[in-house]
Amino acid sequence: MVNKKGKGRKTGKGPQKSAKKPAADGQKDLLQTPQDRADAVRPLWESLSQDDRVSVLSVPVTTLKQKAQHLVEAARQQAEADSELDFIGLPPETTLEDVLDEGINRLRERSSWKLWTWPLDQSEFTDSEAFRQHIADKAIKEELHKFLPRDDPKAPERPAEEAFRKRMTDLLARIQQLTQRSFDEVAAA
């Protein structure tokens, strides 16, 4: 290495840069923002047909049940090794398969597998907004309601909302241009 003036080699005095090891691929992926990760896979996603996209995002119920059985068995073996009784936080008579079946039945009956339960009165909700409202009505004193967050239509636009609005505006403008160009070509022919 040459010193700053270009006369001879460095003698080792003064600050030197430390050699940093590059992050492993898994760590590198964790350091990326969600937008960067989405940008990285966008070309692949756009190359897929609609059927391929649906198949990538679909998981058969039998696969979920097999995974649930595997997880229960692994947790049971670990609990036996650690001699703990409550190994997955479910009552002993409830299995992950039961929870999965209950969710699937709820999906068939109510068009949603989601469920929120308020333990004080055993109320069940499949809508998060209704659950939030129930908690606000039942558990929060009236004088504290003014501190709850509210959806304000006059609130400033968030960056993600602004970006989405801009993308939609640009898309509509492009569609209008293409439509106008098509009309012009048909009129010219």
LUMVO-487070 format. One record per atom (N, C-alpha, C, O, CB): x, y, z; residue in three letters. Coordinates in steps of 0.2 Angstrom, whole numbers, padded with zeros to 4 digits, always signed. Glycine has a CB too. Layout:
XYZALA
...
***
This chain:
+0004-0006+0000MET
+0000+0000+0000MET
+0004+0006+0000MET
+0010+0006+0003MET
-0005+0000+0006MET
+0002+0011-0003VAL
+0006+0017-0004VAL
+0003+0023+0001VAL
-0004+0023+0001VAL
+0006+0020-0011VAL
+0007+0027+0004ASN
+0004+0032+0009ASN
+0001+0037+0004ASN
+0001+0037-0002ASN
+0009+0034+0013ASN
-0002+0042+0008LYS
-0006+0048+0004LYS
-0001+0052+0000LYS
-0004+0054-0005LYS
-0009+0052+0009LYS
+0005+0053+0002LYS
+0009+0057-0003LYS
+0013+0053-0008LYS
+0016+0056-0013LYS
+0015+0060+0002LYS
+0012+0046-0008GLY
+0014+0042-0013GLY
+0022+0041-0012GLY
+0025+0038-0017GLY
+0013+0046-0020GLY
+0024+0041-0006LYS
+0032+0040-0005LYS
+0032+0034-0001LYS
+0032+0034+0005LYS
+0035+0046-0002LYS
+0033+0028-0004GLY
+0035+0022+0000GLY
+0028+0019+0003GLY
+0023+0020+0001GLY
+0039+0024+0006GLY
+0030+0014+0007ARG
+0024+0010+0009ARG
+0022+0012+0016ARG
+0026+0016+0020ARG
+0026+0002+0010ARG
+0016+0011+0018LYS
+0013+0013+0024LYS
+0017+0008+0030LYS
+0019+0003+0029LYS
+0005+0011+0025LYS
+0018+0011+0035THR
+0021+0008+0041THR
+0017+0005+0046THR
+0019+0002+0050THR
+0026+0013+0044THR
+0010+0006+0045GLY
+0006+0003+0050GLY
+0003+0008+0055GLY
-0001+0006+0059GLY
+0009-0003+0053GLY
+0006+0014+0055LYS
+0004+0019+0060LYS
-0002+0022+0057LYS
-0003+0023+0051LYS
+0010+0024+0061LYS
-0007+0024+0062GLY
-0013+0028+0060GLY
-0018+0023+0059GLY
-0018+0017+0059GLY
-0011+0032+0053GLY
-0024+0026+0058PRO
-0030+0022+0057PRO
-0030+0018+0050PRO
-0028+0020+0045PRO
-0036+0026+0057PRO
-0032+0012+0051GLN
-0033+0008+0045GLN
-0040+0005+0044GLN
-0043+0004+0050GLN
-0028+0002+0045GLN
-0042+0004+0038LYS
-0049+0001+0037LYS
-0049-0006+0040LYS
-0044-0010+0038LYS
-0051+0002+0030LYS
-0054-0008+0043SER
-0055-0015+0045SER
-0059-0019+0039SER
-0063-0016+0036SER
-0059-0016+0052SER
-0057-0025+0038ALA
-0060-0029+0033ALA
-0066-0032+0036ALA
-0066-0035+0041ALA
-0055-0035+0031ALA
-0072-0030+0032LYS
-0078-0032+0034LYS
-0080-0038+0030LYS
-0079-0038+0024LYS
-0084-0027+0033LYS
-0083-0043+0033LYS
-0085-0049+0029LYS
-0092-0047+0026LYS
-0096-0044+0030LYS
-0085-0055+0034LYS
-0093-0050+0020PRO
-0100-0048+0017PRO
-0105-0052+0021PRO
-0104-0058+0023PRO
-0100-0050+0010PRO
-0111-0050+0022ALA
-0116-0053+0025ALA
-0119-0059+0021ALA
-0118-0059+0015ALA
-0122-0048+0026ALA
-0121-0064+0025ALA
-0123-0070+0022ALA
-0129-0069+0018ALA
-0133-0064+0020ALA
-0124-0076+0027ALA
-0131-0073+0013ASP
-0137-0071+0009ASP
-0143-0071+0013ASP
-0147-0066+0012ASP
-0138-0077+0004ASP
-0144-0075+0018GLY
-0150-0075+0022GLY
-0150-0068+0026GLY
-0156-0065+0027GLY
-0150-0080+0027GLY
-0145-0066+0029GLN
-0145-0060+0032GLN
-0146-0054+0028GLN
-0149-0049+0029GLN
-0138-0059+0036GLN
-0143-0054+0022LYS
-0144-0049+0017LYS
-0151-0048+0015LYS
-0153-0042+0014LYS
-0140-0051+0010LYS
-0155-0053+0014ASP
-0162-0053+0013ASP
-0166-0050+0019ASP
-0171-0046+0018ASP
-0165-0060+0012ASP
-0164-0051+0025LEU
-0167-0048+0031LEU
-0166-0041+0031LEU
-0170-0037+0034LEU
-0165-0052+0037LEU
-0160-0038+0028LEU
-0158-0031+0029LEU
-0162-0027+0023LEU
-0162-0021+0024LEU
-0151-0030+0028LEU
-0165-0031+0018GLN
-0168-0027+0013GLN
-0175-0025+0016GLN
-0178-0028+0020GLN
-0169-0031+0007GLN
-0177-0019+0013THR
-0184-0017+0015THR
-0189-0021+0011THR
-0187-0024+0006THR
-0185-0009+0013THR
-0195-0021+0013PRO
-0200-0025+0010PRO
-0201-0023+0003PRO
-0202-0027-0002PRO
-0207-0024+0013PRO
-0200-0016+0001GLN
-0201-0014-0006GLN
-0195-0017-0010GLN
-0196-0018-0016GLN
-0201-0006-0006GLN
-0189-0017-0007ASP
-0183-0020-0011ASP
-0184-0027-0012ASP
-0183-0030-0018ASP
-0177-0019-0007ASP
-0187-0031-0007ARG
-0188-0038-0008ARG
-0194-0039-0014ARG
-0193-0043-0018ARG
-0191-0041-0002ARG
-0199-0035-0014ALA
-0204-0035-0019ALA
-0201-0033-0026ALA
-0203-0037-0031ALA
-0210-0030-0017ALA
-0197-0028-0026ASP
-0194-0027-0032ASP
-0189-0032-0035ASP
-0189-0033-0041ASP
-0190-0020-0031ASP
-0186-0036-0030ALA
-0182-0041-0033ALA
-0186-0047-0036ALA
-0183-0050-0040ALA
-0178-0044-0027ALA
-0192-0048-0034VAL
-0196-0054-0036VAL
-0201-0052-0042VAL
-0204-0056-0045VAL
-0199-0058-0031VAL
-0202-0045-0043ARG
-0207-0043-0047ARG
-0206-0046-0054ARG
-0211-0048-0057ARG
-0206-0035-0048ARG
-0199-0046-0057PRO
-0199-0049-0064PRO
-0201-0056-0064PRO
-0205-0058-0069PRO
-0192-0049-0066PRO
-0200-0060-0059LEU
-0202-0067-0059LEU
-0210-0067-0059LEU
-0213-0071-0062LEU
-0199-0071-0053LEU
-0213-0063-0054TRP
-0220-0063-0053TRP
-0223-0061-0060TRP
-0229-0064-0062TRP
-0222-0058-0048TRP
-0221-0056-0063GLU
-0224-0054-0069GLU
-0223-0059-0075GLU
-0227-0058-0080GLU
-0221-0047-0071GLU
-0218-0063-0075SER
-0218-0068-0080SER
-0222-0074-0079SER
-0223-0078-0084SER
-0210-0071-0080SER
-0226-0075-0073LEU
-0230-0080-0072LEU
-0237-0079-0075LEU
-0239-0073-0075LEU
-0231-0082-0064LEU
-0240-0084-0077SER
-0247-0083-0079SER
-0252-0083-0073SER
-0249-0084-0067SER
-0250-0089-0084SER
-0258-0081-0074GLN
-0263-0080-0068GLN
-0263-0087-0065GLN
-0264-0087-0058GLN
-0269-0078-0070GLN
-0264-0092-0068ASP
-0265-0099-0065ASP
-0258-0101-0061ASP
-0259-0104-0056ASP
-0266-0104-0071ASP
-0252-0099-0064ASP
-0246-0101-0060ASP
-0246-0096-0054ASP
-0244-0099-0048ASP
-0240-0099-0064ASP
-0248-0090-0054ARG
-0249-0086-0048ARG
-0253-0089-0043ARG
-0251-0089-0037ARG
-0251-0079-0050ARG
-0259-0091-0045VAL
-0264-0094-0040VAL
-0261-0101-0037VAL
-0261-0102-0031VAL
-0270-0096-0044VAL
-0257-0105-0041SER
-0254-0111-0039SER
-0249-0109-0034SER
-0248-0113-0029SER
-0252-0115-0044SER
-0245-0104-0035VAL
-0239-0102-0030VAL
-0242-0100-0024VAL
-0239-0101-0018VAL
-0235-0097-0033VAL
-0248-0097-0024LEU
-0251-0094-0017LEU
-0255-0099-0014LEU
-0258-0097-0009LEU
-0254-0087-0019LEU
-0257-0105-0017SER
-0261-0109-0014SER
-0258-0115-0010SER
-0253-0117-0012SER
-0266-0112-0020SER
-0261-0117-0005VAL
-0258-0122-0001VAL
-0264-0127+0000VAL
-0269-0125+0003VAL
-0255-0120+0006VAL
-0264-0134-0002PRO
-0269-0138-0001PRO
-0270-0139+0007PRO
-0265-0139+0011PRO
-0267-0145-0004PRO
-0276-0140+0009VAL
-0278-0142+0016VAL
-0275-0148+0018VAL
-0273-0148+0024VAL
-0286-0142+0016VAL
-0274-0153+0014THR
-0271-0159+0017THR
-0263-0158+0019THR
-0261-0160+0023THR
-0271-0165+0011THR
-0260-0153+0015THR
-0253-0151+0017THR
-0253-0148+0023THR
-0249-0149+0028THR
-0250-0147+0011THR
-0258-0143+0025LEU
-0259-0140+0031LEU
-0260-0145+0037LEU
-0257-0144+0042LEU
-0264-0135+0031LEU
-0264-0150+0036LYS
-0265-0155+0041LYS
-0259-0159+0042LYS
-0258-0160+0048LYS
-0271-0159+0039LYS
-0256-0161+0037GLN
-0249-0165+0038GLN
-0244-0161+0042GLN
-0241-0163+0046GLN
-0246-0167+0031GLN
-0244-0154+0040LYS
-0239-0150+0044LYS
-0241-0149+0051LYS
-0237-0149+0056LYS
-0239-0143+0041LYS
-0248-0148+0052ALA
-0250-0148+0059ALA
-0249-0154+0063ALA
-0247-0154+0069ALA
-0258-0147+0059ALA
-0250-0160+0060GLN
-0248-0166+0063GLN
-0241-0167+0065GLN
-0239-0169+0071GLN
-0250-0172+0059GLN
-0237-0165+0060HIS
-0229-0165+0061HIS
-0227-0160+0067HIS
-0223-0162+0071HIS
-0226-0163+0055HIS
-0230-0154+0067LEU
-0229-0149+0073LEU
-0231-0152+0079LEU
-0227-0151+0084LEU
-0232-0143+0071LEU
-0237-0155+0080VAL
-0239-0157+0086VAL
-0235-0163+0088VAL
-0233-0163+0094VAL
-0247-0160+0085VAL
-0233-0167+0084GLU
-0229-0173+0086GLU
-0222-0171+0088GLU
-0219-0173+0093GLU
-0228-0178+0080GLU
-0219-0166+0085ALA
-0212-0163+0087ALA
-0213-0159+0093ALA
-0209-0160+0098ALA
-0210-0158+0081ALA
-0218-0156+0095ALA
-0219-0152+0101ALA
-0220-0157+0107ALA
-0218-0156+0112ALA
-0225-0148+0101ALA
-0224-0163+0105ARG
-0225-0168+0110ARG
-0219-0171+0112ARG
-0217-0173+0118ARG
-0230-0173+0108ARG
-0214-0173+0107GLN
-0208-0176+0109GLN
-0204-0171+0113GLN
-0200-0173+0117GLN
-0205-0178+0102GLN
-0204-0165+0111GLN
-0200-0160+0115GLN
-0202-0159+0122GLN
-0198-0159+0126GLN
-0200-0153+0111GLN
-0209-0159+0123ALA
-0212-0159+0129ALA
-0210-0165+0134ALA
-0209-0164+0139ALA
-0220-0158+0129ALA
-0210-0171+0130GLU
-0208-0177+0134GLU
-0201-0176+0136GLU
-0199-0178+0142GLU
-0210-0183+0130GLU
-0197-0174+0132ALA
-0190-0173+0134ALA
-0189-0168+0139ALA
-0185-0169+0143ALA
-0186-0171+0127ALA
-0193-0163+0139ASP
-0192-0157+0144ASP
-0197-0159+0150ASP
-0197-0155+0155ASP
-0194-0151+0141ASP
-0201-0164+0150SER
-0206-0166+0155SER
-0211-0160+0156SER
-0212-0158+0162SER
-0203-0168+0161SER
-0213-0157+0151GLU
-0218-0151+0152GLU
-0225-0154+0149GLU
-0225-0158+0145GLU
-0216-0145+0148GLU
-0230-0152+0153LEU
-0237-0154+0151LEU
-0240-0150+0146LEU
-0243-0152+0141LEU
-0241-0155+0157LEU
-0240-0143+0147ASP
-0244-0139+0142ASP
-0239-0137+0137ASP
-0236-0131+0137ASP
-0246-0132+0146ASP
-0238-0141+0132PHE
-0232-0140+0127PHE
-0234-0135+0121PHE
-0229-0133+0118PHE
-0230-0146+0124PHE
-0240-0134+0120ILE
-0241-0129+0114ILE
-0247-0124+0116ILE
-0249-0121+0111ILE
-0244-0133+0108ILE
-0249-0124+0122GLY
-0253-0119+0124GLY
-0261-0120+0123GLY
-0265-0116+0124GLY
-0252-0112+0121GLY
-0262-0126+0120LEU
-0269-0128+0119LEU
-0271-0133+0125LEU
-0267-0137+0127LEU
-0270-0131+0112LEU
-0278-0133+0126PRO
-0280-0138+0131PRO
-0278-0145+0128PRO
-0278-0146+0122PRO
-0287-0138+0132PRO
-0277-0150+0133PRO
-0275-0157+0130PRO
-0279-0160+0125PRO
-0277-0164+0121PRO
-0274-0161+0136PRO
-0286-0159+0126GLU
-0291-0162+0121GLU
-0291-0158+0115GLU
-0294-0161+0110GLU
-0298-0162+0125GLU
-0288-0152+0114THR
-0288-0149+0107THR
-0281-0150+0104THR
-0276-0150+0107THR
-0289-0141+0109THR
-0282-0152+0097THR
-0276-0152+0093THR
-0276-0147+0088THR
-0281-0144+0087THR
-0276-0160+0090THR
-0270-0146+0085LEU
-0269-0141+0079LEU
-0274-0143+0074LEU
-0277-0139+0070LEU
-0262-0141+0077LEU
-0275-0150+0073GLU
-0280-0152+0067GLU
-0287-0149+0069GLU
-0291-0147+0065GLU
-0280-0160+0067GLU
-0289-0150+0075ASP
-0295-0147+0077ASP
-0296-0140+0076ASP
-0301-0137+0074ASP
-0297-0149+0085ASP
-0291-0136+0078VAL
-0291-0129+0077VAL
-0291-0127+0069VAL
-0295-0123+0067VAL
-0284-0126+0080VAL
-0287-0131+0065LEU
-0288-0130+0058LEU
-0295-0132+0055LEU
-0297-0128+0051LEU
-0282-0135+0054LEU
-0298-0137+0057ASP
-0304-0139+0055ASP
-0309-0134+0057ASP
-0314-0132+0053ASP
-0306-0146+0058ASP
-0309-0131+0063GLU
-0313-0126+0065GLU
-0313-0120+0061GLU
-0318-0117+0059GLU
-0312-0124+0073GLU
-0307-0118+0059GLY
-0305-0112+0055GLY
-0308-0113+0048GLY
-0311-0109+0045GLY
-0298-0111+0054GLY
-0308-0120+0045ILE
-0310-0121+0039ILE
-0318-0121+0039ILE
-0321-0118+0034ILE
-0308-0128+0036ILE
-0321-0124+0044ASN
-0328-0123+0045ASN
-0331-0116+0045ASN
-0336-0114+0042ASN
-0331-0127+0051ASN
-0327-0112+0049ARG
-0329-0105+0050ARG
-0328-0101+0043ARG
-0333-0097+0041ARG
-0324-0101+0055ARG
-0323-0103+0039LEU
-0323-0101+0032LEU
-0329-0102+0028LEU
-0331-0098+0024LEU
-0316-0103+0029LEU
-0331-0109+0028ARG
-0337-0111+0024ARG
-0343-0107+0027ARG
-0347-0105+0022ARG
-0338-0118+0025ARG
-0344-0106+0033GLU
-0350-0104+0036GLU
-0350-0096+0035GLU
-0356-0093+0034GLU
-0351-0106+0043GLU
-0345-0093+0037ARG
-0345-0085+0038ARG
-0341-0082+0033ARG
-0340-0076+0033ARG
-0343-0084+0045ARG
-0338-0085+0028SER
-0333-0083+0023SER
-0327-0079+0026SER
-0324-0075+0022SER
-0337-0077+0019SER
-0325-0081+0032SER
-0319-0079+0035SER
-0316-0084+0040SER
-0320-0087+0044SER
-0320-0072+0038SER
-0310-0086+0040TRP
-0307-0091+0045TRP
-0305-0087+0051TRP
-0304-0090+0056TRP
-0301-0095+0042TRP
-0305-0080+0051LYS
-0302-0076+0056LYS
-0307-0076+0062LYS
-0313-0077+0061LYS
-0301-0069+0054LYS
-0305-0076+0068LEU
-0309-0076+0074LEU
-0305-0072+0079LEU
-0300-0073+0081LEU
-0311-0083+0076LEU
-0309-0067+0082TRP
-0307-0063+0088TRP
-0312-0065+0094TRP
-0318-0065+0093TRP
-0306-0056+0087TRP
-0309-0067+0100THR
-0313-0069+0105THR
-0312-0064+0111THR
-0306-0063+0113THR
-0312-0076+0107THR
-0317-0061+0114TRP
-0316-0057+0120TRP
-0318-0061+0126TRP
-0323-0064+0127TRP
-0321-0051+0120TRP
-0312-0063+0130PRO
-0313-0068+0135PRO
-0318-0066+0141PRO
-0321-0070+0145PRO
-0307-0069+0138PRO
-0319-0059+0142LEU
-0324-0058+0148LEU
-0331-0060+0147LEU
-0334-0061+0152LEU
-0323-0050+0149LEU
-0333-0059+0141ASP
-0340-0062+0139ASP
-0341-0067+0134ASP
-0346-0068+0132ASP
-0344-0056+0137ASP
-0335-0070+0132GLN
-0335-0075+0127GLN
-0338-0073+0120GLN
-0340-0077+0116GLN
-0338-0081+0129GLN
-0338-0067+0119SER
-0340-0064+0112SER
-0335-0066+0107SER
-0329-0066+0108SER
-0341-0057+0112SER
-0338-0068+0101GLU
-0334-0070+0095GLU
-0335-0065+0089GLU
-0341-0063+0088GLU
-0335-0077+0093GLU
-0330-0063+0086PHE
-0330-0059+0080PHE
-0326-0061+0074PHE
-0320-0064+0075PHE
-0328-0052+0082PHE
-0329-0061+0068THR
-0325-0062+0062THR
-0323-0056+0059THR
-0319-0056+0054THR
-0329-0067+0058THR
-0324-0050+0062ASP
-0323-0044+0059ASP
-0318-0040+0064ASP
-0321-0039+0069ASP
-0329-0040+0056ASP
-0312-0038+0062SER
-0308-0034+0067SER
-0311-0028+0069SER
-0310-0026+0075SER
-0301-0033+0063SER
-0314-0024+0065GLU
-0317-0018+0066GLU
-0323-0019+0072GLU
-0323-0015+0076GLU
-0320-0014+0060GLU
-0327-0024+0071ALA
-0332-0025+0076ALA
-0329-0027+0082ALA
-0332-0025+0088ALA
-0337-0031+0073ALA
-0324-0031+0082PHE
-0320-0033+0088PHE
-0317-0027+0092PHE
-0318-0026+0098PHE
-0315-0038+0087PHE
-0314-0022+0088ARG
-0311-0016+0091ARG
-0317-0012+0094ARG
-0316-0009+0099ARG
-0307-0012+0085ARG
-0322-0011+0091GLN
-0328-0007+0093GLN
-0331-0010+0100GLN
-0332-0007+0104GLN
-0333-0007+0088GLN
-0331-0017+0100HIS
-0334-0021+0106HIS
-0329-0019+0112HIS
-0331-0018+0117HIS
-0334-0028+0105HIS
-0322-0020+0111ILE
-0318-0018+0116ILE
-0318-0011+0118ILE
-0318-0010+0124ILE
-0311-0020+0114ILE
-0319-0006+0114ALA
-0319+0001+0115ALA
-0326+0002+0120ALA
-0326+0006+0124ALA
-0320+0005+0109ALA
-0331-0002+0118ASP
-0338-0001+0121ASP
-0338-0004+0128ASP
-0340-0001+0133ASP
-0343-0003+0117ASP
-0335-0010+0129LYS
-0335-0014+0135LYS
-0329-0013+0140LYS
-0330-0013+0146LYS
-0335-0021+0133LYS
-0323-0012+0137ALA
-0318-0012+0142ALA
-0314-0005+0143ALA
-0310-0004+0148ALA
-0313-0017+0139ALA
-0316+0000+0139ILE
-0313+0006+0140ILE
-0318+0011+0142ILE
-0323+0012+0140ILE
-0310+0009+0133ILE
-0315+0015+0148LYS
-0320+0020+0151LYS
-0321+0025+0146LYS
-0317+0027+0141LYS
-0317+0023+0157LYS
-0327+0028+0146GLU
-0330+0033+0142GLU
-0325+0039+0141GLU
-0324+0042+0136GLU
-0337+0035+0144GLU
-0322+0041+0147GLU
-0318+0047+0147GLU
-0311+0046+0143GLU
-0308+0050+0141GLU
-0317+0049+0154GLU
-0310+0039+0142LEU
-0303+0038+0139LEU
-0304+0037+0131LEU
-0300+0036+0127LEU
-0301+0031+0141LEU
-0311+0037+0129HIS
-0312+0036+0122HIS
-0309+0041+0117HIS
-0307+0040+0111HIS
-0320+0036+0120HIS
-0308+0047+0120LYS
-0305+0053+0116LYS
-0298+0051+0114LYS
-0295+0054+0110LYS
-0306+0059+0120LYS
-0295+0047+0118PHE
-0288+0045+0116PHE
-0287+0039+0111PHE
-0281+0038+0109PHE
-0284+0043+0123PHE
-0292+0036+0109LEU
-0292+0031+0105LEU
-0290+0033+0098LEU
-0293+0039+0096LEU
-0298+0026+0105LEU
-0286+0030+0094PRO
-0285+0032+0087PRO
-0292+0032+0083PRO
-0296+0027+0084PRO
-0279+0028+0083PRO
-0292+0036+0078ARG
-0298+0036+0074ARG
-0296+0037+0067ARG
-0291+0040+0065ARG
-0303+0042+0076ARG
-0300+0034+0062ASP
-0298+0035+0055ASP
-0301+0042+0053ASP
-0307+0043+0052ASP
-0302+0029+0051ASP
-0297+0047+0052ASP
-0299+0053+0050ASP
-0298+0054+0043ASP
-0293+0054+0040ASP
-0294+0059+0054ASP
-0304+0056+0039PRO
-0303+0057+0032PRO
-0299+0063+0030PRO
-0297+0063+0024PRO
-0310+0057+0029PRO
-0299+0068+0034LYS
-0295+0074+0033LYS
-0287+0073+0035LYS
-0284+0078+0034LYS
-0298+0080+0037LYS
-0286+0067+0038ALA
-0279+0066+0040ALA
-0274+0066+0034ALA
-0276+0065+0028ALA
-0278+0059+0043ALA
-0268+0069+0035PRO
-0263+0069+0029PRO
-0262+0062+0026PRO
-0262+0057+0030PRO
-0256+0072+0031PRO
-0261+0062+0020GLU
-0259+0056+0016GLU
-0253+0053+0018GLU
-0248+0056+0019GLU
-0260+0057+0009GLU
-0253+0046+0020ARG
-0247+0043+0021ARG
-0243+0041+0015ARG
-0245+0041+0010ARG
-0248+0036+0025ARG
-0236+0040+0016PRO
-0232+0039+0010PRO
-0234+0033+0006PRO
-0234+0034+0000PRO
-0225+0038+0012PRO
-0236+0028+0009ALA
-0238+0022+0005ALA
-0245+0024+0001ALA
-0245+0022-0005ALA
-0239+0016+0010ALA
-0249+0027+0004GLU
-0255+0029+0001GLU
-0254+0034-0005GLU
-0257+0034-0010GLU
-0260+0033+0006GLU
-0249+0039-0004GLU
-0247+0043-0009GLU
-0244+0040-0015GLU
-0246+0041-0021GLU
-0242+0049-0006GLU
-0240+0035-0013ALA
-0236+0031-0019ALA
-0242+0027-0023ALA
-0241+0027-0029ALA
-0231+0026-0016ALA
-0246+0024-0019PHE
-0252+0020-0022PHE
-0256+0025-0027PHE
-0257+0023-0033PHE
-0256+0017-0017PHE
-0258+0031-0024ARG
-0262+0035-0028ARG
-0258+0037-0034ARG
-0261+0038-0040ARG
-0264+0041-0024ARG
-0252+0039-0034LYS
-0248+0041-0039LYS
-0247+0035-0045LYS
-0248+0037-0051LYS
-0241+0043-0037LYS
-0246+0029-0042ARG
-0246+0023-0047ARG
-0252+0023-0051ARG
-0252+0021-0057ARG
-0244+0017-0043ARG
-0258+0023-0047MET
-0265+0022-0050MET
-0266+0028-0055MET
-0268+0027-0061MET
-0270+0022-0045MET
-0264+0034-0054THR
-0265+0040-0058THR
-0261+0039-0064THR
-0263+0040-0070THR
-0263+0046-0055THR
-0254+0037-0063ASP
-0250+0035-0069ASP
-0253+0030-0074ASP
-0253+0030-0080ASP
-0243+0034-0067ASP
-0255+0025-0071LEU
-0258+0019-0074LEU
-0264+0021-0078LEU
-0265+0020-0084LEU
-0260+0013-0069LEU
-0269+0025-0075LEU
-0274+0028-0079LEU
-0273+0032-0085LEU
-0275+0032-0090LEU
-0279+0031-0074LEU
-0268+0036-0084ALA
-0265+0041-0089ALA
-0262+0037-0095ALA
-0264+0038-0101ALA
-0260+0046-0086ALA
-0259+0031-0093ARG
-0256+0027-0098ARG
-0261+0023-0102ARG
-0261+0023-0108ARG
-0251+0022-0095ARG
-0266+0021-0099ILE
-0272+0017-0102ILE
-0276+0022-0106ILE
-0277+0020-0112ILE
-0277+0015-0096ILE
-0277+0028-0104GLN
-0280+0033-0108GLN
-0276+0035-0115GLN
-0279+0035-0120GLN
-0281+0040-0104GLN
-0269+0035-0114GLN
-0265+0036-0120GLN
-0266+0031-0125GLN
-0266+0032-0131GLN
-0258+0037-0118GLN
-0265+0024-0122LEU
-0265+0019-0127LEU
-0272+0018-0130LEU
-0273+0016-0136LEU
-0264+0012-0123LEU
-0278+0020-0126THR
-0284+0019-0129THR
-0285+0025-0135THR
-0288+0023-0140THR
-0290+0021-0124THR
-0282+0031-0133GLN
-0283+0036-0138GLN
-0279+0034-0144GLN
-0281+0035-0150GLN
-0280+0043-0135GLN
-0273+0031-0143ARG
-0269+0029-0149ARG
-0272+0024-0153ARG
-0272+0024-0159ARG
-0262+0026-0146ARG
-0276+0019-0150SER
-0279+0014-0153SER
-0285+0017-0157SER
-0286+0015-0163SER
-0282+0009-0149SER
-0289+0022-0155PHE
-0294+0025-0158PHE
-0291+0029-0164PHE
-0294+0029-0170PHE
-0298+0030-0154PHE
-0286+0032-0163ASP
-0283+0036-0169ASP
-0280+0031-0174ASP
-0281+0033-0180ASP
-0276+0040-0166ASP
-0278+0026-0173GLU
-0276+0021-0178GLU
-0282+0018-0182GLU
-0281+0017-0188GLU
-0272+0015-0175GLU
-0287+0017-0178VAL
-0293+0014-0181VAL
-0296+0019-0186VAL
-0298+0018-0191VAL
-0298+0012-0176VAL
-0296+0026-0183ALA
-0299+0031-0187ALA
-0294+0032-0194ALA
-0297+0034-0199ALA
-0299+0038-0183ALA
-0288+0032-0193ALA
-0283+0033-0199ALA
-0284+0027-0204ALA
-0283+0028-0210ALA
-0276+0033-0196ALA
-0286+0021-0202ALA
-0286+0015-0206ALA
-0292+0015-0211ALA
-0293+0011-0215ALA
-0286+0009-0203ALA
***
